[in-house]
Amino acid sequence: MTKLINRDAARLNPCIKEQEQSYQCLNKNGFDHAKCEVYFDNYNICKKFWGKVYQDRKSKGLQPYMPNVDDREKIKEEYKKSVRFE
């Protein structure tokens, strides 16, 4: 059986890595959700972060609303600098 590959997946879903990690954890642990909570939390944090970026860019009229794959690492670094951790 061949694996289907969506070549646009990374462009469309900035959390594709976190999503795949949660799927792999479920497969490895017999679909026991309790053993994969860390992966689910990480995925949800990712989705919230990029959802906020999307909304901010949309409200400012910046296009594309979801930044290009090449720009995402820079955006994450800028966010880390702007947030204070206490």
N, C-alpha and C positions, 0 to 999 in steps of 0.2 A: 504494500500500500504506500502510495506517495503522499507526502505531506503537502498540503496546499499552502502556497506562499502568497501573501498579499503584499506586493511591493510598495504600496502606499500606506501600509499600516503605521509605520513610524511617523510619517508625515501627518496622518490623520489622528493618531492617538499618541500623545506625548508620554503616556504611562504604559506603553506596550511592554517594556521590560518588567515593570512591577506586576502587570497583569499575568505575564508568562510565569513569573516566579511563584505567584499564588497558585496558578494551575499546576505547576510542577510539584509544589508542596502537597496539594490535594492528591495528586496521583501517587506520590511517594508514600503518603500516610493513609491510604485507603479511604480518602474523602472524609477524613475526620477534621471537621472545621476547627475544632478547639486547638489542634496542633498547628494550625496555620494562621492564627489570629494576628501574629506579627506581620505577616505578608499582607493580610487584608488591611490592616491599619496603614501600612506603608503605601499601599495602592490608593486608599481613600485620601491620605494626605496629599499624594501626588495629584489626584483628580481635583481636589479642592484648590491646590496651588495653581494649576494650569487653568482651571475654571475662572479663578480671579484674574489671572493674566489676560485671559480671553475677554472677560467683561471690561477690564480696564482699557485694553486696546480698542475695543469696540466703542466705548464711551468717548475716547479721544479721537476716534476716526482713523486709527492706524490700521493699515491693511498689510498683509492678511491678519485677521483677528488672532489666529493661532500662529505664533512666530514660526519661521522656517526652522527645520531641524538644526541647521548650522548655527542659528542664533540662540538656541535654547540654553546652552551651557553658560553663555555670557549673561543671559537674563537671570539665571539661578544665582550666579556669582554676585550680580548687582543687588539682588534681593537679600542675600546673606549679609552684605555690607550695610544695608539699610535697616536691618532688624536688630534690635538690642536683645541680647539674651541675659536674663538675670537669674 
